[in-house]
Amino acid sequence: MTEAVRPSRLDPEIAARLKRDSGGLMAAIAQQYDTGEVLMVGWMDDEALHRTLTTGRCTYWSRSRQEYWVKGETSGHLQFVKSVALDCDGDAILVRVDQVGAACHTGRRTCFDADVLGAAVGARPGSAAAGAPVPSVPAAGG
Amino acid sequence: MTEAVRPSRLDPEIAARLKRDSGGLMAAIAQQYDTGEVLMVGWMDDEALHRTLTTGRCTYWSRSRQEYWVKGETSGHLQFVKSVALDCDGDAILVRVDQVGAACHTGRRTCFDADVLGAAVGARPGSAAAGAPVPSVPAAGG
């Protein structure tokens, strides 16, 4: 496990459960608490998580600018925190929020609205949608 | 941008939009398509995304085992793909799925069910929940 790379006041008992990437970061998913929309994915280090847990607003770490940012601080599109959960191996954080306005810097409600990929749709056997056979898994690297 | 680190048959037009981390990976969020539950976060490289797009089932890259895995291949807890979207900067993937059984290896429905952190709850000004003032943002690294 990579240690925290920046100083933080995060509760040591929480910090001990984190599995950080080589940059000291965890993926943080922001989800609208009442509709369930997945709004965006950001990155948090220990201190960003600490601020998110203690201020009622989401704080992320900007990998490009190498600094903390409070979501919406300049745009007004704040994320008010409703709950925060770690995943089972401590490398992802789910923050349920009340998103003011657009979550995406493009002005769209979510960061996933603009680029839907063509995908083969799967269906569990026996379901009404399971008409067509699912293609077999292709071989690696061919 | 890091180039793909393993060979892949992913559509080059999609590959050109990806922003990979130093290991050639993007974060992939699996969300139950009908309830909106965020089930888990995995990691995909170009080829895992290609397989997810073409087989109807989610394939991830295991960072610990350094190999591809089809979700549920051993447990039976398959994820049938309903839709796949890239985020605005190409470093995260949202896969809406139909999850058979538990998404988490612990047997829980989602990987975020077990470790809910204590958090100060925020509320937008003027909302019914906005009774208590939101604490000010703490200074860095104190």
Contacts between the chains, C-beta under 8 A, distances in Angstrom:
chain1	res1	chain2	res2	distance
A	6	B	141	6.6
A	7	B	140	7.9
A	7	B	141	3.8
A	8	B	141	7.0
A	9	B	138	7.1
A	9	B	142	6.4
A	14	B	117	6.4
A	17	B	115	7.0
A	21	B	21	7.1
A	22	B	22	6.3
A	27	B	27	4.4
A	27	B	41	5.7
A	27	B	92	7.5
A	29	B	29	5.7
A	29	B	38	6.0
A	29	B	41	6.9
A	31	B	36	7.9
A	31	B	38	5.7
A	35	B	36	7.2
A	36	B	31	7.9
A	36	B	35	7.2
A	36	B	36	2.4
A	36	B	37	7.3
A	37	B	36	7.4
A	38	B	29	6.0
A	38	B	31	5.7
A	38	B	38	6.6
A	38	B	94	5.4
A	40	B	87	6.9
A	40	B	92	7.9
A	41	B	27	5.7
A	41	B	29	6.8
A	41	B	87	6.2
A	41	B	91	7.5
A	41	B	92	3.8
A	47	B	140	6.8
A	47	B	141	6.8
A	50	B	138	7.7
A	51	B	137	6.2
A	51	B	138	6.4
A	52	B	119	7.3
A	53	B	117	6.0
A	53	B	118	7.1
A	53	B	119	4.8
A	53	B	120	6.7
A	54	B	119	7.9
A	54	B	120	5.5
A	54	B	135	6.3
A	54	B	138	6.7
A	55	B	120	6.4
A	55	B	122	7.3
A	55	B	134	6.4
A	55	B	135	5.5
A	55	B	136	7.4
A	55	B	137	5.3
A	55	B	138	7.3
A	56	B	119	8.0
A	56	B	120	4.7
A	56	B	121	6.1
A	56	B	122	2.7
A	56	B	123	7.4
A	56	B	134	4.2
A	56	B	135	6.9
A	57	B	122	5.3
A	57	B	134	6.8
A	57	B	137	7.7
A	59	B	137	7.4
A	68	B	140	6.8
A	70	B	137	6.5
A	78	B	122	8.0
A	78	B	124	7.1
A	80	B	121	7.8
A	80	B	122	3.5
A	80	B	123	5.6
A	80	B	124	5.5
A	81	B	119	5.6
A	81	B	120	7.0
A	81	B	121	6.2
A	81	B	122	4.8
A	82	B	121	6.1
A	82	B	122	7.7
A	83	B	116	6.3
A	83	B	119	6.2
A	83	B	121	7.8
A	84	B	116	7.3
A	84	B	117	4.7
A	84	B	119	4.5
A	85	B	112	4.3
A	85	B	113	7.7
A	85	B	115	5.9
A	85	B	116	4.7
A	85	B	117	6.6
A	86	B	112	7.4
A	86	B	115	4.2
A	86	B	117	6.5
A	87	B	40	6.9
A	87	B	41	6.2
A	87	B	111	4.1
A	87	B	112	5.5
A	87	B	115	7.4
A	88	B	104	5.5
A	88	B	105	6.9
A	88	B	106	5.6
A	88	B	108	7.6
A	88	B	111	4.6
A	88	B	114	6.4
A	88	B	115	7.5
A	89	B	111	7.7
A	90	B	115	7.9
A	91	B	41	7.5
A	92	B	27	7.5
A	92	B	40	7.9
A	92	B	41	3.8
A	92	B	111	7.4
A	92	B	112	7.9
A	94	B	38	5.4
A	94	B	112	4.5
A	98	B	122	7.4
A	98	B	123	7.0
A	98	B	124	5.9
A	98	B	127	7.6
A	100	B	124	5.8
A	104	B	88	5.4
A	105	B	88	6.9
A	106	B	88	5.6
A	108	B	88	7.6
A	111	B	87	4.1
A	111	B	88	4.6
A	111	B	89	7.7
A	111	B	92	7.4
A	112	B	85	4.3
A	112	B	86	7.4
A	112	B	87	5.5
A	112	B	92	7.9
A	112	B	94	4.5
A	113	B	85	7.7
A	114	B	88	6.4
A	115	B	17	7.0
A	115	B	85	5.9
A	115	B	86	4.2
A	115	B	87	7.4
A	115	B	88	7.5
A	115	B	90	7.9
A	116	B	83	6.3
A	116	B	84	7.3
A	116	B	85	4.6
A	117	B	14	6.4
A	117	B	53	6.0
A	117	B	84	4.6
A	117	B	85	6.5
A	117	B	86	6.5
A	118	B	53	7.1
A	119	B	52	7.3
A	119	B	53	4.8
A	119	B	54	7.9
A	119	B	56	8.0
A	119	B	81	5.6
A	119	B	83	6.2
A	119	B	84	4.5
A	120	B	53	6.7
A	120	B	54	5.5
A	120	B	55	6.4
A	120	B	56	4.7
A	120	B	81	6.9
A	121	B	56	6.1
A	121	B	80	7.8
A	121	B	81	6.2
A	121	B	82	6.1
A	121	B	83	7.7
A	122	B	55	7.4
A	122	B	56	2.7
A	122	B	57	5.3
A	122	B	78	8.0
A	122	B	79	8.0
A	122	B	80	3.4
A	122	B	81	4.8
A	122	B	82	7.7
A	122	B	98	7.4
A	123	B	56	7.4
A	123	B	80	5.6
A	123	B	98	7.0
A	124	B	78	7.1
A	124	B	80	5.5
A	124	B	98	5.9
A	124	B	100	5.8
A	127	B	98	7.6
A	134	B	55	6.4
A	134	B	56	4.2
A	134	B	57	6.7
A	134	B	80	8.0
A	135	B	54	6.3
A	135	B	55	5.5
A	135	B	56	6.9
A	136	B	55	7.4
A	137	B	51	6.3
A	137	B	55	5.3
A	137	B	57	7.6
A	137	B	59	7.3
A	137	B	70	6.4
A	138	B	9	7.2
A	138	B	50	7.8
A	138	B	51	6.4
A	138	B	54	6.8
A	138	B	55	7.4
A	140	B	47	6.9
A	140	B	68	6.7
A	141	B	6	6.6
A	141	B	7	4.0
A	141	B	8	7.1
A	141	B	47	6.8
A	142	B	9	6.5
